[in-house]
Amino acid sequence: MFNQKPELNKVLSRLDVFVLSVGAMLGWGWVVLSESWLTSAGSLGTVVAFIIGGTLVTFVGLTYAELASAMPKVGGEHVYVHRAMGDKAAFLASWAITLGYVSVVAFEAVALPTVIEYLFPNYQVGYMWTIAGWDVYASWVLVGVGGSIFVMAINYFGLKPAAKIQVILTASVILMGLMLIFGSAIGGERANFEPLFLNGPAGIMAVLIMVPFLFIGFDVIPQTAEEANVPPRDIGKLLIFSVVCAIGFYILIAIGVASALDGQALATTQLATADAMATLFGSALFGNLLIIGGVAGILTSWNAFIIGGSRVVYAMAQSNMLPKWFAKLHPKYKTPSNAILFIGALAVVSPLLGRPALVWFVNSGGPAIVIAYLMVAIAFIILRKREPEMERPYKSGRTPVIGWIAAVLSVGFIIIYLPGMPAALIGPEWAILIGWFVIGGYFFSQMLRGKYDKNEEMLKKDKIG
C-alpha cells in the first residue's frame, strides 16, 4: 500500500532546513505565554519544566535524527512508523502529528490579531459574539483570516520562496530574543526571581504540558527531507542542533522576563515578554520592537507548520490512507496544493473562537504530538531489532536505549494530560482532541475498507490528463 513518488523538488539548503526547524520551534509562544509560565511555576520552576521537557524533546529528537537520515522521505513519522508497524499504526501516528501541526497553525491565526491588539488597542469593531467571557469582533477575526490566506498563498506557490521568507523572519525573531536576553543580563533585578517556585509540582506540570507544543517543529525537518538538497547524515545533525538551540532560547527568555518583571507586574501584564523588553530598555518603543519580532515569529511558525502538516497529509494520501484529492501536486509549483488548502482553511476559521482558543490549541495539540513521539520511539526500537543492517548515516548510539528512554518519557507526558492530574485538559481542549480523532476514525474505517486503494491509479490518470 505504501508508495512514495520522487516528484517533489530538492530545493532546500542546509540553512533552509535549519531555519525551518528553529523558526517553527520559536514561533510566538515565547512572547505570549511567558507570563503564564512564570505565574504557574515561578522563575526556577519554569526553568526546571523546560529542562525536563527539553530532555524529552532531545531523546525524541535523537530517534528522529537517525530515522530521518536513514529514510529521507516526505512524511517523516508516517514513513518510519509504516516501515516498522504497518498501515494502522502509521495512520494513528500521522493523524496525531497532523493535529499537532494544525493546532500550531490555528494558534498562530489567533495570535496574530492578539498581537495587533497590543499595538493598536482600539482597533476592534463589529461585535460578533462572546466565547469564554471574551468578546469576538469582526475586525479582530479579519486580521487572523487575512494572515491565514497570506501564509497559505506563500506555501501554495512554492517551497523555496517560503524557505527564503523563513530565513529573514527567523533572523528577526532571534535578534529580538537576544536583545531581551542581553538586556536582562545588564538591567535585570535578581530580586524579581522570587518566588522561585509556585504551586509545587502542579505548577511545573502546568508548564510541562505546554512543552510539546512549544518544541514541535524539529520534526518539520523529516517532513521535508525529500525536498532537502542535503546529505542524509547532515539531516540528523541539523535536527539535533536545532533542538539544542531552541531549548537554550526558551530557558534564557524565561530567565530574562523573570529578571525584568516582579510579581505585581506579571499579574497585570498583557504580554509579559514585550513589557519586560520595555522595562529593561526604559522605553515602550523597545516593547513594540519585540512585538514586531513576535509577528515575525508568528509567521515563521505558521509557515513551517503549513509546510510540515501538508506533507504529512500528502504522504497519507499517497499511501491510500486519505482521499486522493489530498495527494495532488501542483503541476507548476510542485507543492501539495490541496493539502495546503485544507490546513489553510482550518486556520481561516480558527479566529472565530477568539483569544481563549490560544490556550485551547496549545493544550489540545500537546497529547497528539506526544502520541506521535511515542510511536516514532517504538518504530526506532523495532527497526533497530528487525533491520540492524539498515543504512543509518546518522546513528543515535550503539544500542536502542535512546528509543526506550524516549518511549518512557513520552508515556510520562501522556499521563499528565489525563483527567485527575493537576494539569489535565479541560472541556474545550478535550472537545478539539476527541473531535479530531473522531474525524480520523472515519478516514481510518474507509482505509480499512479499501476505499482509497484506487488513489494511485487515479493519480496516474490525472497526471496523464
C-alpha positions as CSV (number, residue, x, y, z in Angstrom):
1,M,0.0,0.0,0.0
2,F,2.8,2.4,0.8
3,N,4.4,4.1,-2.2
4,Q,6.4,7.3,-2.4
5,K,6.8,9.2,-5.7
6,P,10.0,11.2,-6.3
7,E,8.1,14.2,-7.6
8,L,9.0,16.8,-5.1
9,N,11.8,19.2,-5.9
10,K,15.1,19.2,-3.9
11,V,15.3,22.9,-3.2
12,L,16.3,23.3,0.4
13,S,19.8,24.1,1.5
14,R,21.3,23.4,5.0
15,L,20.5,26.9,6.1
16,D,16.9,26.5,4.8
17,V,16.4,23.2,6.7
18,F,17.9,24.6,10.0
19,V,15.9,27.8,9.8
20,L,12.6,25.9,9.1
21,S,13.1,23.9,12.2
22,V,14.3,26.7,14.6
23,G,11.7,29.1,13.2
24,A,9.0,26.5,13.8
25,M,10.0,25.9,17.4
26,L,10.4,29.5,18.4
27,G,7.4,31.0,16.8
28,W,5.2,33.3,19.0
29,G,4.8,31.2,22.2
30,W,7.8,32.8,23.9
31,V,6.1,36.2,23.6
32,V,2.5,35.4,24.5
33,L,3.0,32.6,27.1
34,S,5.9,33.7,29.3
35,E,3.5,35.3,31.9
36,S,1.6,32.0,32.1
37,W,4.8,30.1,32.7
38,L,6.1,32.3,35.5
39,T,2.8,32.7,37.3
40,S,2.2,29.0,37.1
41,A,5.6,27.6,38.3
42,G,7.8,30.6,39.4
43,S,11.1,31.5,37.8
44,L,13.1,28.4,38.7
45,G,10.1,26.2,38.4
46,T,9.7,27.3,34.8
47,V,13.4,26.6,34.1
48,V,13.0,23.1,35.7
49,A,10.0,22.5,33.5
50,F,11.9,23.4,30.4
51,I,14.8,21.2,31.4
52,I,12.5,18.2,31.9
53,G,10.6,18.9,28.7
54,G,13.8,19.6,26.8
55,T,15.1,16.2,27.9
56,L,12.1,14.6,26.4
57,V,12.5,16.5,23.2
58,T,16.2,15.7,23.0
59,F,15.7,12.0,23.3
60,V,12.8,12.0,20.9
61,G,14.9,14.2,18.5
62,L,17.7,11.6,18.6
63,T,15.3,8.9,17.4
64,Y,14.0,11.3,14.6
65,A,17.6,12.2,13.6
66,E,18.6,8.6,13.0
67,L,15.3,7.7,11.2
68,A,15.3,10.8,9.1
69,S,18.9,10.2,7.9
70,A,18.0,6.5,7.1
71,M,14.7,7.3,5.3
72,P,14.8,10.9,3.9
73,K,11.3,10.7,2.6
74,V,8.4,13.2,2.7
75,G,6.1,12.4,5.6
76,G,8.5,11.8,8.4
77,E,6.7,9.9,11.2
78,H,4.4,8.4,8.6
79,V,7.3,6.8,6.8
80,Y,9.1,5.5,9.9
81,V,6.0,4.0,11.7
82,H,4.7,2.5,8.5
83,R,8.0,0.6,7.9
84,A,8.1,-0.6,11.5
85,M,4.5,-1.3,12.2
86,G,2.4,-1.1,9.1
87,D,-0.7,0.8,7.9
88,K,-2.8,1.0,11.0
89,A,0.0,2.3,13.3
90,A,1.2,4.7,10.6
91,F,-2.3,6.2,10.3
92,L,-2.5,6.8,14.0
93,A,0.9,8.4,14.2
94,S,0.3,10.5,11.1
95,W,-3.1,11.7,12.1
96,A,-1.8,12.6,15.6
97,I,1.1,14.6,14.4
98,T,-1.2,16.4,11.9
99,L,-3.3,17.6,14.8
100,G,-0.1,18.9,16.4
101,Y,0.7,20.9,13.2
102,V,-2.9,22.1,12.8
103,S,-3.1,23.2,16.4
104,V,0.0,25.4,15.9
105,V,-1.4,26.8,12.6
106,A,-4.7,27.6,14.3
107,F,-2.8,29.1,17.3
108,E,-0.9,31.5,15.1
109,A,-4.1,32.6,13.3
110,V,-5.4,33.6,16.8
111,A,-2.1,35.0,17.9
112,L,-1.8,37.5,15.0
113,P,-4.9,39.6,15.9
114,T,-3.8,39.3,19.6
115,V,-0.5,41.0,18.9
116,I,-2.1,43.6,16.7
117,E,-4.4,44.4,19.7
118,Y,-1.3,45.1,21.8
119,L,0.0,47.6,19.2
120,F,-3.5,49.1,18.4
121,P,-5.7,48.6,21.5
122,N,-8.8,50.3,20.0
123,Y,-9.0,48.6,16.6
124,Q,-11.8,46.2,17.4
125,V,-15.1,46.9,15.8
126,G,-18.1,44.8,14.7
127,Y,-19.1,42.8,17.8
128,M,-19.9,39.2,16.8
129,W,-20.3,37.1,20.0
130,T,-18.7,36.2,23.3
131,I,-16.8,33.0,23.9
132,A,-15.5,32.0,27.4
133,G,-16.0,35.6,28.6
134,W,-14.1,37.2,25.7
135,D,-15.9,39.4,23.1
136,V,-15.1,38.4,19.4
137,Y,-15.1,41.3,16.9
138,A,-15.2,41.2,13.2
139,S,-12.1,43.4,12.7
140,W,-10.1,41.1,15.0
141,V,-11.3,38.0,13.1
142,L,-10.4,39.5,9.8
143,V,-6.8,40.1,10.8
144,G,-6.4,36.4,11.6
145,V,-8.2,35.4,8.4
146,G,-6.0,37.7,6.3
147,G,-2.9,36.3,7.8
148,S,-4.1,32.8,7.2
149,I,-4.7,33.5,3.5
150,F,-1.3,35.2,3.1
151,V,0.7,32.3,4.6
152,M,-1.3,29.7,2.7
153,A,-0.6,31.6,-0.5
154,I,3.2,31.7,0.2
155,N,3.3,27.9,0.5
156,Y,1.0,27.2,-2.4
157,F,3.3,29.0,-4.8
158,G,6.5,27.0,-4.0
159,L,8.6,25.8,-1.1
160,K,11.8,27.7,-1.9
161,P,10.1,31.2,-1.7
162,A,8.6,30.1,1.6
163,A,12.0,29.0,2.8
164,K,13.6,32.3,1.8
165,I,11.0,34.2,3.8
166,Q,11.6,31.9,6.7
167,V,15.3,32.8,6.9
168,I,14.5,36.5,7.1
169,L,11.8,36.2,9.6
170,T,13.7,33.8,11.9
171,A,16.6,36.1,11.9
172,S,14.3,38.9,13.2
173,V,12.9,36.6,15.9
174,I,16.4,35.6,17.1
175,L,17.6,39.3,17.1
176,M,14.7,40.4,19.3
177,G,15.2,37.5,21.7
178,L,18.9,38.2,22.0
179,M,18.1,41.9,22.8
180,L,15.9,40.8,25.6
181,I,18.4,38.2,26.9
182,F,21.3,40.7,26.9
183,G,19.2,43.4,28.3
184,S,18.2,41.3,31.2
185,A,21.9,40.4,31.9
186,I,22.6,44.1,32.3
187,G,19.4,45.6,33.7
188,G,17.6,42.7,35.3
189,E,17.0,42.5,39.0
190,R,17.8,39.4,41.0
191,A,15.1,40.1,43.5
192,N,12.5,39.7,40.8
193,F,13.2,36.0,40.5
194,E,11.2,35.5,43.8
195,P,9.3,33.3,44.2
196,L,11.5,30.7,42.7
197,F,8.7,28.1,42.8
198,L,4.9,28.4,42.7
199,N,2.2,25.8,43.2
200,G,4.8,23.0,43.7
201,P,4.8,20.0,41.3
202,A,1.4,21.1,39.9
203,G,2.9,24.4,38.7
204,I,5.8,22.7,37.0
205,M,3.3,20.3,35.3
206,A,1.2,23.3,34.1
207,V,4.3,24.5,32.2
208,L,5.3,21.0,31.1
209,I,2.0,20.3,29.3
210,M,2.9,23.3,27.0
211,V,6.4,22.0,26.2
212,P,5.5,19.5,23.4
213,F,3.5,22.3,21.7
214,L,6.4,24.8,22.1
215,F,9.0,22.4,20.8
216,I,7.1,20.8,17.9
217,G,9.0,22.0,14.9
218,F,12.2,20.0,14.7
219,D,10.1,17.3,13.0
220,V,9.5,19.6,10.1
221,I,13.0,18.5,9.0
222,P,11.9,14.9,8.5
223,Q,8.7,16.1,6.8
224,T,10.7,18.0,4.1
225,A,13.7,15.6,4.0
226,E,12.8,14.5,0.4
227,E,13.0,18.2,-0.6
228,A,16.3,18.9,1.1
229,N,19.5,19.1,-1.0
230,V,21.5,17.9,2.0
231,P,23.4,14.7,2.7
232,P,21.4,12.3,4.9
233,R,23.9,12.4,7.8
234,D,23.6,16.2,7.9
235,I,19.9,16.0,8.2
236,G,20.3,14.2,11.6
237,K,22.9,16.7,12.8
238,L,20.8,19.7,11.8
239,L,17.8,18.3,13.6
240,I,19.6,17.8,16.9
241,F,21.4,21.2,16.7
242,S,18.1,23.0,16.2
243,V,16.6,21.3,19.2
244,V,19.5,22.3,21.4
245,C,19.3,25.9,20.2
246,A,15.5,26.1,20.9
247,I,15.9,24.7,24.5
248,G,18.6,27.3,25.3
249,F,16.5,30.1,23.8
250,Y,13.3,29.3,25.8
251,I,15.2,28.9,29.1
252,L,17.0,32.2,28.6
253,I,13.8,34.0,27.6
254,A,12.1,32.8,30.8
255,I,15.1,34.0,32.9
256,G,15.1,37.3,31.1
257,V,11.4,38.0,31.7
258,A,11.6,36.9,35.3
259,S,14.5,39.2,36.0
260,A,12.7,42.2,34.4
261,L,9.2,41.9,36.0
262,D,8.2,41.4,39.6
263,G,5.2,39.5,40.7
264,Q,2.9,42.6,40.7
265,A,3.9,43.4,37.1
266,L,3.4,39.8,36.0
267,A,-0.1,39.9,37.5
268,T,-1.2,42.9,35.4
269,T,0.7,42.5,32.1
270,Q,-0.9,41.7,28.8
271,L,2.2,40.5,27.1
272,A,4.9,39.9,29.6
273,T,7.8,39.5,27.2
274,A,7.1,42.8,25.5
275,D,6.7,44.6,28.8
276,A,9.9,43.0,30.0
277,M,11.7,44.4,27.0
278,A,10.2,47.9,27.5
279,T,11.2,47.8,31.2
280,L,14.8,46.7,30.6
281,F,15.4,49.4,28.0
282,G,13.3,52.1,29.6
283,S,11.1,52.7,26.6
284,A,7.8,51.4,25.3
285,L,9.4,51.6,21.8
286,F,11.5,48.5,22.6
287,G,8.4,46.6,23.7
288,N,6.9,47.4,20.3
289,L,10.1,46.3,18.6
290,L,9.9,43.0,20.3
291,I,6.2,42.7,19.2
292,I,7.3,43.2,15.6
293,G,9.8,40.4,16.1
294,G,7.0,38.4,17.6
295,V,4.9,38.9,14.5
296,A,7.9,37.5,12.6
297,G,7.8,34.5,15.0
298,I,4.1,34.0,14.2
299,L,4.8,33.9,10.6
300,T,7.9,31.5,10.9
301,S,5.9,29.0,12.9
302,W,2.8,29.4,10.8
303,N,4.8,28.9,7.6
304,A,6.8,25.9,8.9
305,F,3.7,24.0,10.1
306,I,1.7,24.5,6.9
307,I,4.8,23.0,5.2
308,G,5.0,20.1,7.6
309,G,1.3,19.4,8.0
310,S,0.7,19.5,4.3
311,R,3.5,17.0,3.7
312,V,2.1,14.5,6.2
313,V,-1.4,14.8,4.7
314,Y,0.1,14.4,1.2
315,A,2.1,11.3,2.3
316,M,-1.0,9.7,3.9
317,A,-3.0,10.2,0.7
318,Q,-0.1,8.7,-1.3
319,S,-0.3,5.7,1.0
320,N,-4.0,5.3,0.3
321,M,-5.0,6.4,3.8
322,L,-6.8,9.6,2.7
323,P,-8.8,10.5,-0.4
324,K,-6.6,11.1,-3.5
325,W,-7.6,14.8,-3.5
326,F,-5.0,15.3,-0.8
327,A,-2.2,13.8,-2.8
328,K,-2.4,16.3,-5.7
329,L,0.9,18.1,-6.5
330,H,0.6,21.4,-8.3
331,P,1.8,20.9,-11.9
332,K,3.9,24.0,-11.9
333,Y,5.0,24.7,-8.3
334,K,5.4,21.0,-7.2
335,T,3.7,21.7,-3.9
336,P,1.0,19.5,-2.3
337,S,-1.5,22.2,-3.1
338,N,-4.7,20.6,-1.9
339,A,-3.2,19.6,1.4
340,I,-2.0,23.2,1.8
341,L,-5.5,24.5,1.1
342,F,-7.0,22.0,3.6
343,I,-4.8,23.1,6.5
344,G,-5.0,26.8,5.5
345,A,-8.8,26.5,5.6
346,L,-8.7,25.3,9.2
347,A,-6.5,28.3,10.1
348,V,-9.0,30.6,8.4
349,V,-11.9,29.6,10.7
350,S,-9.9,29.4,14.0
351,P,-10.0,33.2,14.8
352,L,-13.8,32.8,15.2
353,L,-13.1,31.2,18.5
354,G,-11.5,34.3,19.9
355,R,-8.5,34.8,22.2
356,P,-9.3,32.0,24.7
357,A,-8.6,29.5,21.9
358,L,-4.8,30.3,22.3
359,V,-4.5,28.0,25.3
360,W,-7.1,25.5,24.0
361,F,-4.9,24.9,20.9
362,V,-1.7,24.7,22.9
363,N,-3.1,22.1,25.3
364,S,-5.2,20.0,22.8
365,G,-2.3,19.7,20.4
366,G,0.2,18.5,23.1
367,P,-1.1,15.0,23.7
368,A,-1.4,14.3,20.0
369,I,2.2,15.4,19.5
370,V,3.4,13.1,22.3
371,I,1.4,10.2,20.9
372,A,3.3,10.6,17.6
373,Y,6.6,10.9,19.5
374,L,5.8,7.6,21.3
375,M,5.1,5.8,18.1
376,V,8.3,7.1,16.5
377,A,10.3,5.9,19.5
378,I,8.7,2.4,19.2
379,A,9.4,2.4,15.5
380,F,13.1,3.2,16.3
381,I,13.3,0.3,18.7
382,I,11.6,-2.1,16.3
383,L,13.8,-1.2,13.3
384,R,17.0,-1.4,15.4
385,K,16.0,-5.1,16.1
386,R,14.4,-6.1,12.8
387,E,16.7,-4.2,10.4
388,P,20.1,-3.9,12.1
389,E,21.8,-3.7,8.7
390,M,19.7,-0.7,7.5
391,E,22.0,2.1,6.4
392,R,21.9,4.8,9.1
393,P,24.1,7.7,8.1
394,Y,23.4,9.3,11.5
395,K,23.2,6.8,14.3
396,S,22.0,7.7,17.8
397,G,24.0,5.4,19.9
398,R,25.1,1.7,19.5
399,T,22.1,0.3,21.3
400,P,18.3,1.2,21.1
401,V,18.4,2.6,24.7
402,I,17.7,6.1,23.2
403,G,14.4,4.8,21.9
404,W,13.5,3.2,25.2
405,I,14.2,6.5,27.1
406,A,12.2,8.5,24.5
407,A,9.3,6.0,24.8
408,V,9.2,6.1,28.6
409,L,9.3,9.9,28.7
410,S,6.6,10.1,26.1
411,V,4.3,7.8,28.2
412,G,5.0,10.0,31.2
413,F,4.0,13.1,29.3
414,I,0.8,11.5,28.1
415,I,-0.2,10.7,31.7
416,I,-0.1,14.3,32.8
417,Y,-2.8,15.2,30.3
418,L,-5.3,12.7,31.7
419,P,-8.2,13.5,34.0
420,G,-7.3,13.7,37.7
421,M,-3.8,15.1,37.0
422,P,-3.1,18.6,38.2
423,A,-2.5,19.8,34.6
424,A,-5.3,17.7,33.0
425,L,-7.0,19.1,29.9
426,I,-10.3,21.0,30.2
427,G,-13.6,20.8,28.3
428,P,-12.8,22.7,25.1
429,E,-9.4,21.1,24.8
430,W,-10.9,17.6,25.1
431,A,-13.5,18.6,22.5
432,I,-10.8,19.6,20.0
433,L,-8.7,16.4,20.7
434,I,-11.6,14.0,20.6
435,G,-13.3,15.7,17.6
436,W,-10.1,15.4,15.6
437,F,-9.8,11.7,16.3
438,V,-13.5,11.1,15.5
439,I,-12.8,12.5,12.1
440,G,-9.7,10.4,11.8
441,G,-11.8,7.4,12.8
442,Y,-14.0,7.9,9.7
443,F,-10.9,8.1,7.4
444,F,-9.4,5.0,9.2
445,S,-12.5,3.0,8.6
446,Q,-12.6,4.0,4.9
447,M,-8.9,3.0,4.6
448,L,-9.6,-0.5,6.1
449,R,-12.4,-1.0,3.6
450,G,-10.0,-0.2,0.8
451,K,-11.9,2.9,-0.2
452,Y,-8.7,4.8,-1.2
453,D,-6.9,1.9,-2.8
454,K,-7.6,3.4,-6.2
455,N,-5.7,6.6,-5.3
456,E,-2.5,5.6,-7.3
457,E,-4.4,4.6,-10.4
458,M,-6.5,7.8,-10.3
459,L,-3.4,10.0,-9.7
460,K,-1.8,8.5,-12.8
461,K,-4.8,9.3,-14.9
462,D,-4.8,12.9,-13.5
463,K,-1.1,13.2,-14.4
464,I,-1.7,11.8,-18.0
465,G,-4.7,14.1,-18.4
